[in-house]
Amino acid sequence: MDSVTLPPGYDLRVASPEAATALAAAYTRNREHLAPWEPVRDDEFFTRAGQERRLADLQRDAEAGTAVAWLLHHADAVVGRVTLSNVTGGVFQSANLGYWVDVDHTGRGLATALVRFAARQATDRGLHRLEAGTQRSNVASRAVLARCGFELIGTAPSYLFLAGSWQDHDLWQRILHDRAPRANS
């Protein structure tokens, strides 16, 4: 399984409502950078209160076992995020992967490290498969997924409503292992 190494000065922490101010600042700094890959966001999204609500929802999802997210920190600033969502057990044992890195911190291998970290966490949770979708124009994200052992499995037309319109996505997957699901999972 992948080894995960972050450059000096960076660390990952489980996302929690206490990070709302730093996360709101990160989304504000990266508003233009993330706009092509995200839903259109209202101004409230970029506030501490908006992020507190989102992080509280995420914490409830984590307690239910359906999602978990980590924030990438550099000093006191949030400079990235990686999320496992739609975590499903049973015979599926799968999750969706999402991630982003601050515009001022790209090109340092951070996205690759985030994806490898998430794959390790998913494996440790007994998941069999991770799925990620990329817009065809997101060349950097496609390269990260390929570098991390994901394979392209198809195209989903009009897959997600991002940047104000339905966007086609290439779907990628990584099979983490071939063990049988854990009992009662």
matplotlib code that plots the C-alpha trace (Angstrom):
import matplotlib.pyplot as plt

x = [0.0, 1.1, 3.4, 2.3, 4.8, 4.0, 6.6, 7.9, 5.5, 2.4, 0.0, -3.4, -6.1, -9.6, -12.0, -14.0, -16.2, -13.2, -11.5, -14.4, -12.6, -9.5, -11.5, -13.7, -10.4, -9.1, -12.2, -12.2, -8.5, -9.3, -12.7, -11.6, -9.2, -11.9, -14.8, -14.5, -14.6, -17.2, -20.9, -21.8, -21.4, -23.4, -21.6, -22.6, -20.5, -17.4, -18.1, -17.1, -20.8, -21.3, -18.3, -19.4, -22.7, -21.0, -18.4, -21.1, -23.0, -19.8, -19.2, -22.6, -21.9, -18.6, -20.4, -22.8, -19.8, -20.8, -18.0, -14.8, -12.7, -9.2, -7.9, -4.3, -2.7, 0.4, 1.0, -2.4, -3.8, -6.0, -4.4, -6.3, -8.9, -9.5, -12.8, -14.2, -17.9, -20.8, -19.0, -20.9, -20.4, -22.0, -21.1, -20.1, -17.4, -16.8, -16.4, -16.1, -12.9, -12.7, -9.7, -8.3, -5.1, -4.7, -3.7, -0.5, 0.5, 0.1, 3.0, 4.5, 3.1, 0.4, -2.6, -0.8, 0.0, -3.7, -5.0, -2.5, -3.5, -7.2, -6.5, -4.6, -7.5, -10.0, -8.0, -7.7, -11.5, -11.9, -13.1, -12.5, -12.8, -12.5, -14.1, -13.2, -14.6, -12.8, -13.8, -11.9, -10.3, -8.9, -5.5, -3.8, -6.4, -6.3, -2.5, -2.8, -5.3, -3.2, -0.1, -2.0, -3.0, -6.5, -7.7, -10.1, -13.4, -15.7, -17.4, -20.5, -22.3, -23.9, -22.6, -22.4, -23.9, -20.7, -19.8, -23.4, -23.9, -24.0, -20.5, -19.4, -16.9, -14.4, -14.8, -11.8, -11.5, -8.9, -9.3, -7.7, -7.7, -9.5, -10.3, -13.9, -15.9, -15.6, -18.4, -21.4, -20.1]
y = [0.0, 3.5, 5.3, 8.8, 11.5, 15.2, 17.9, 19.5, 22.0, 20.3, 18.1, 16.4, 16.7, 15.3, 18.0, 19.4, 22.5, 24.1, 24.5, 26.6, 30.0, 28.6, 26.6, 29.6, 31.6, 28.8, 28.7, 32.5, 32.5, 29.7, 30.9, 31.5, 28.5, 26.0, 27.6, 25.3, 22.2, 23.1, 24.0, 27.7, 28.8, 31.6, 34.1, 32.4, 29.4, 31.5, 32.5, 31.0, 30.3, 28.6, 26.4, 25.6, 24.2, 22.2, 20.8, 19.9, 18.0, 16.3, 15.3, 13.7, 11.8, 10.7, 9.5, 7.6, 6.1, 7.5, 10.1, 11.3, 14.3, 15.6, 19.1, 19.8, 22.5, 24.6, 26.5, 27.7, 27.9, 25.2, 24.6, 21.5, 18.9, 15.2, 13.5, 10.0, 10.3, 8.0, 5.3, 2.1, -1.3, -4.6, -6.3, -2.9, -1.7, 1.5, 5.3, 8.4, 10.4, 14.2, 16.5, 19.9, 21.9, 25.6, 27.4, 28.7, 25.1, 23.2, 21.5, 20.2, 16.6, 17.5, 16.2, 12.9, 12.6, 13.4, 10.7, 8.1, 9.0, 8.5, 5.2, 4.0, 5.2, 3.5, 0.2, 0.4, 0.8, -2.4, -0.7, -2.6, 0.3, 4.0, 6.0, 9.5, 11.6, 14.3, 16.7, 16.0, 19.5, 18.8, 17.5, 17.9, 15.8, 13.1, 12.9, 12.6, 9.7, 7.9, 8.3, 6.9, 3.7, 4.7, 3.4, 5.1, 3.1, 5.2, 8.5, 9.7, 12.3, 15.3, 13.7, 16.7, 20.2, 22.3, 25.8, 26.4, 23.6, 19.8, 18.5, 15.3, 13.4, 10.6, 8.0, 6.5, 3.6, 2.0, -1.5, -1.5, -5.3, -8.5, -9.6, -10.6, -7.9, -8.0, -9.8, -7.6, -4.8]
z = [0.0, -0.6, 1.8, 2.6, 3.1, 3.4, 2.9, 6.1, 7.6, 6.5, 8.5, 8.1, 10.8, 10.9, 9.8, 12.8, 13.4, 15.2, 11.8, 10.4, 10.4, 8.8, 6.2, 5.4, 4.8, 2.5, 0.4, 0.2, -1.0, -3.5, -4.7, -8.3, -8.3, -7.3, -9.2, -12.3, -10.2, -7.5, -7.4, -7.6, -4.0, -2.3, -0.1, 3.1, 2.1, 2.5, 6.1, 9.4, 10.1, 6.8, 7.3, 10.9, 9.6, 6.8, 9.2, 11.8, 9.0, 8.1, 11.7, 11.8, 8.6, 10.2, 13.3, 11.0, 9.1, 5.8, 5.3, 6.8, 5.8, 6.7, 6.3, 5.1, 7.3, 6.7, 10.0, 11.0, 7.5, 5.8, 2.4, 1.2, 1.9, 1.2, 1.7, 1.6, 1.1, 0.3, 2.3, 1.7, 3.4, 2.7, -0.5, -2.1, 0.4, -1.6, -1.2, -3.3, -3.1, -3.4, -2.8, -3.5, -2.8, -2.3, -5.4, -3.7, -2.7, -5.9, -7.6, -4.4, -4.5, -2.0, -4.0, -4.6, -0.9, 0.0, -2.4, -1.1, 2.5, 1.7, 0.0, 3.1, 5.3, 3.1, 3.2, 7.0, 7.1, 5.1, 1.9, -1.3, -3.8, -4.2, -7.0, -8.2, -11.0, -12.9, -15.6, -18.7, -18.6, -15.1, -16.4, -13.0, -11.2, -13.9, -13.5, -9.7, -10.0, -12.5, -10.4, -7.4, -9.2, -10.2, -13.6, -16.0, -16.1, -18.2, -18.9, -17.2, -19.3, -17.4, -14.1, -11.7, -11.7, -11.3, -12.2, -13.2, -15.7, -15.9, -16.5, -18.1, -15.9, -16.4, -13.7, -12.1, -9.6, -7.5, -6.2, -2.8, -2.1, -2.9, 0.7, 1.6, 3.5, 7.2, 9.0, 9.7, 7.5]

ax = plt.figure().add_subplot(projection="3d")
ax.plot(x, y, z, "-o")
ax.set_aspect("equal")
plt.show()
